[in-house]
Amino acid sequence: MSTSRNLTVLVLAAVMAGSAYAKADGEDERIRAEVQKQIDEQASLRYYYISVRTVDHVVYLKGLVDTNFDRRQAEAIASAVPGVTKVNDQLALKRSYPW
């Protein structure tokens, strides 16, 4: 009888852990989608390809932008989304050539 009870407790713990993981994963997707939407709605940023990825409420921004102002603006947008704990700005500046 105790083996059956132990098995039940283990199965229940596994289900609860999986449920918490799925909930966190869904929250990351909600954050990613909201950050991407707001960046795409910003006139000065919409023409850049800025990739947004979210892991454990940390937003990763990647891509090329023209100015530091654009970088700061994208970072500010991501930081303002509810649920974001940190923004990892991996945006690079495009090189401008004098010719």
Residue, then its C-alpha position, 0 to 999 in steps of 0.5 A: m500500500s505504501t508503494s502505491r501511495n509513494l507512486t501517487v505522490l511522485v506522479l502528482a509532483a511531476v504533474m504540478a511541476g510540468s504545469a508550472y513550467a507550462k505556465a512560465d513558458g506561456e508567460d514568456e511567449r506573452i512577453r515576447a509577443e507584446v515586446q515584438k508588437q510594440i517594437d513593430e508599432q514604433a515608427s522609428l523601429r518598424y523597418y529594422y529586423i529586431s529579433v525578440r526572444t524571452v527566456d525566464h522573463v528575460v528579453y533578448l533583443k538582436g538585430l541591426v539598428d542605425t543609432n544608439f537612440d534606436r537601441r535605447q528606444a527598443e530597450a525601453i520598450a522591452s523594459a516597460v512590458p509587464g513581467v520583464t525582469k531584465v533586457n539583454d540588448q544584443l543590438a548592433l549598430k550598422r556601419s556607415y561608410p563615407w562613400 
